[in-house]
Amino acid sequence: MVGYLFRRWGQAGWGTWQVIVTSAAIRGCYHLYQGFGGFVGNIAMGVVFGWWYTRSKRVMPLVVAHTILDVVDGSLAPDQTVL
């Protein structure tokens, strides 16, 4: 989502922070199934990831970071099985 939306909204004339905040809000919304904490945490992650993308224009480090966060979060949750 980051690579596509940042490019398209940038072409549409949106400002950098407008793109970052809107993208982060969308990310938070589609993680609402995780509850309010998941919503807020994913907005924060979206802002950080968006900021990184605007500086680097690289998506793969974000994919790796997201994978690491999912693995660590899943392995530390006592009510979930990792695998």
NUBA-360787 format. One record per residue (C-alpha): residue in three letters; z, x, y; residue number from 1. Coordinates in steps of 0.1 Angstrom, whole numbers. Last residue first. Layout:
koldren/zz/xx/yy/seza
ALA/Z/X/Y/NUM
...
END
This chain:
koldren/zz/xx/yy/seza
LEU/135/38/-216/83
VAL/167/35/-196/82
THR/189/5/-205/81
GLN/204/-14/-176/80
ASP/239/-27/-170/79
PRO/255/7/-161/78
ALA/229/15/-134/77
LEU/228/53/-132/76
SER/196/58/-153/75
GLY/177/30/-135/74
ASP/185/44/-101/73
VAL/176/79/-111/72
VAL/144/68/-128/71
ASP/134/45/-99/70
LEU/142/71/-72/69
ILE/122/98/-91/68
THR/92/75/-94/67
HIS/93/66/-57/66
ALA/95/103/-48/65
VAL/65/111/-71/64
VAL/44/82/-56/63
LEU/54/93/-21/62
PRO/44/129/-28/61
MET/10/114/-41/60
VAL/3/95/-9/59
ARG/-7/122/16/58
LYS/-16/117/52/57
SER/11/143/60/56
ARG/28/132/92/55
THR/19/95/92/54
TYR/27/94/55/53
TRP/62/109/60/52
TRP/71/84/87/51
GLY/59/56/64/50
PHE/79/69/35/49
VAL/111/71/56/48
VAL/105/37/71/47
GLY/97/22/37/46
MET/127/38/21/45
ALA/149/21/48/44
ILE/131/-12/42/43
ASN/136/-7/5/42
GLY/173/-2/9/41
VAL/176/-33/30/40
PHE/158/-55/5/39
GLY/175/-39/-25/38
GLY/209/-45/-9/37
PHE/199/-81/-2/36
GLY/190/-89/-37/35
GLN/167/-70/-62/34
TYR/143/-100/-62/33
LEU/139/-93/-25/32
HIS/118/-63/-34/31
TYR/86/-78/-21/30
CYS/103/-85/12/29
GLY/116/-50/17/28
ARG/81/-35/12/27
ILE/67/-60/37/26
ALA/94/-50/62/25
ALA/86/-13/57/24
SER/49/-20/63/23
THR/57/-38/95/22
VAL/81/-11/107/21
ILE/57/18/99/20
VAL/26/0/114/19
GLN/44/-9/146/18
TRP/58/26/147/17
THR/23/42/146/16
GLY/7/18/171/15
TRP/-18/-8/159/14
GLY/-54/-5/171/13
ALA/-72/-22/142/12
GLN/-82/11/128/11
GLY/-45/20/126/10
TRP/-39/-13/108/9
ARG/-66/-4/83/8
ARG/-55/32/77/7
PHE/-18/25/75/6
LEU/-24/-5/53/5
TYR/-45/13/28/4
GLY/-24/45/24/3
VAL/9/27/24/2
MET/0/0/0/1
END
